[in-house]
Amino acid sequence: MAEYQTYVTDLQKQFLAAMQKVGEVQAKLIEAVRDLPATVESGQLTQAELVEKSFDFATQLLDTQREMTLRLINAAGGTPTKTRAK
């Protein structure tokens, strides 16, 4: 059981490090968006639309991670769970 706990702890540390990196990239994206013109020119997205797309992606990422984790729990013989409707 100690090996499992070490494994889970390592995965959690890796996940938190990855989320930190995502936060850094999002901050850079927001800085870049801040410098864009606020009006739509030649079909380009507005600042607000770019931010929405960024957060939509983050939501899709979390949904995918949730589904993957639930599949892994079920595959490992854990208690079957119901997934949320999207």
N, C-alpha and C positions, 0 to 999 in steps of 0.2 A: 504494500500500500504506500510505503514511503516513496518508492520510485514513481508511482502514479502522481503523488502530490508534487514531487519535484518537477515532473513533466508538465503538469498543469500550471504550476507557478512559472516555469520557463515560458510556456506559451502565453500566459497572461502578460509577462514582461515584454515579450516580443510584440504582442498586440498593442500594448500601451505605447511602445516606442514607435510603432507604425502609425498609430493615431496622432502622436506628436508630430511626426513628419507630415501627415495629412494636414494638420493644423497650420504648420509652417507654409506649406504649399498654398493653402487657401488664403493665408494672410498675404502672400505674394500676389495671388490672383486678385484679391480685393484692392491691393495697392495699384496694380496695373489697371483695373477697372476704374478706379478713382480718377485716373488721368485721361480716360476716354471722354470724348464729347458726350453730353447728355442727350443729344438728339440722334435720331436714326438717320444715318447717311448711307447711301448705296446698299440698302438691305442689311446693314450691320445691326446687331442687337444693342439695345440700350444697356446702361449699367445695371439697372434693376433686373433685366432679363438674364444677363450674364450671371448675376448673383443667384437668381432662381435656378438656373441650370446647374450651377455648382452645388447647391443644396439638394436639388433633385438627385444628382449623382450620389451624394453622400447618403441619402435615404435609400437609394437602390442598393448601395454597398451594404448597409446595415441589414436590409431585408434579405439579401443574398447570404450574408453571414449567419443570420438567424436560421434560415432554411437549411443551410449546410450543417450547422450545429445540431439541429433537430434530427436530420438524417443520420448523422454520425451517432447520436444517442440511440436512435432506433436500431441502427446496424449493430451496435455494441450490445444489444439486448436490453436496453433501458426500457422504461415504461413508455409505451406508445403515447404520443401527444397529438393534440389537434393543432394545426397551424392556423394562424389568423388569416382571414380573407383579405386580399389586397384591394 
